[in-house]
Amino acid sequence: MAIIVRLDVMLAMRKMRSKELAERIGITEQNLSLLKSGKVRGVRFETLSAICRELDCQPADLLEFTPDEPA
């Protein structure tokens, strides 16, 4: 199972920089960068809600499920 984080796409669509979003939602740029790259094991609903609020989007706009290929 693979979850693809599409935060970079949504930031580009909203013409917003990571630094600005990080400041608005109260997390560090480094943590936002880890989230964008998919290198986190989880995300708090509070953080996800803040991102969706600032980018005016739904969680499904940020996260995409791609099933594994059968062996």
HELIX and SHEET records of a PDB file:
HELIX    1   1 LEU A    7  MET A   13  1                                   7    
HELIX    2   2 SER A   18  ILE A   25  1                                   8    
HELIX    3   3 GLU A   29  SER A   37  1                                   9    
HELIX    4   4 PHE A   45  LEU A   55  1                                  11    
HELIX    5   5 PRO A   59  LEU A   62  1                                   4    
SHEET    1   A 2 ALA A   2  VAL A   5  0                                        
SHEET    2   A 2 LEU A  63  THR A  66 -1                                        
END                                                                             
